[in-house]
Structures are given as structure tokens and as C-alpha cells.
Amino acid sequence: MFLQREDHGRVCVIRLPERLTMAHAASHRHAIRDVIDGGHSHLVMDMGAVEFVDSSGLSVLVSALKAARSAEGDVVISKPTPEVQALIELTRLHHLFEIFADDTAAVHYLEPRDAA
């Protein structure tokens, strides 16, 4: 399963699939790591299409955050559905990730850090 991406300088928007589950967690981790290794350490995880997330799917987000921060970057979340937002809050991940209503605001948030 391929992740769609849109580059904005060194900031990259990654559009996550409908289901973020154990079935594809390893391939998603690998694909995101390739993006970071390619010089895009500032990532926006667009969750607008995500309808279901399991614990392995959440671990993809945390792994991305750890890898990005190791590369002097960051990861933010955009457009979580109400159900996904509730899960993020239930698992307290909203304390780790900045969350935005749209990709433009998320990219703008990361750009000043990118310019430094």
C-alpha cells in the first residue's frame, strides 16, 4: 500500500489511508522513514481519510515522530475525523502531536522551523 505525499519545500504532507492497521504498519513505517531519510524531516500526517486506527496504526505515528525528531524535524497531525480525534485524546497522543484542522495551517506551523 502506497502513501500519497505532497512536498512543500522540506515539509511533506503524507496522506494516510482509510485504515491504519497492523496489516500495513510495517510498510507505512518504512515509507515514512524513506521520506525522512530523503530530507523531509518536517511531516504533516493528513488523517482526513482515516476511518479506523488500531494500536499498530498509532505506533506508526509515534515511530514517525521519533524518526523526525532524530533528524531535527517534527510531525504534526491534520484533519483527524471526530472518531480518530477521540482515539488520539483517549490515548493522550494529543500531548505529543500538534493537531490542525487543515493541511495549510499545519504546513505553515512547520515552515518557520524549516527556515532556521
C-alpha positions, -999 to +999 in steps of 0.1 A: +000+000+000+014+033-010+011+066+009+004+097-011+026+127-004+028+163-013+061+182-008+062+218+003+100+225+004+113+203+032+078+200+047+060+169+034+022+162+037+016+125+039-020+114+033-028+084+053-052+056+041-087+048+053-074+021+076-042+025+096-038-010+110-013-038+118-017-052+083+003-024+067+020-008+097+055-021+088+052-008+052+039+026+063+068+029+088+093+021+061+077+045+036+077+073+062+113+066+071+122+068+034+106+103+033+126+114+064+158+099+051+152+118+018+154+151+036+118+158+046+120+157+084+090+180+089+059+159+083+022+166+083+002+134+087-031+141+069-057+119+086-087+133+068-095+099+051-087+077+081-117+059+093-101+032+115-069+031+135-056+003+157-027+003+182-002-006+154-015+023+134-009+046+163+026+032+166+032+043+130+026+079+141+048+076+172+076+060+152+074+088+126+076+114+154+107+097+169+124+094+135+116+130+125+129+144+158+161+124+155+165+142+121+159+176+137+123+177+125+088+173+138+055+156+129+020+172+132-014+158+125-041+174+103-078+168+097-084+139+121-120+127+118-140+130+151-135+093+158-098+094+152-096+127+173-113+109+201-088+080+200-059+104+199-072+121+230-081+088+247-045+076+242-032+111+252-013+114+220-026+149+217+001+158+242+028+147+217+014+160+185+001+194+174-032+189+157-046+211+129-079+215+111-063+217+077-030+210+059-023+246+051-022+256+088-001+225+096+025+233+068+026+269+079+033+258+115+063+237+104+077+262+079+093+286+104+112+257+119+123+246+084+137+281+076+161+280+106 
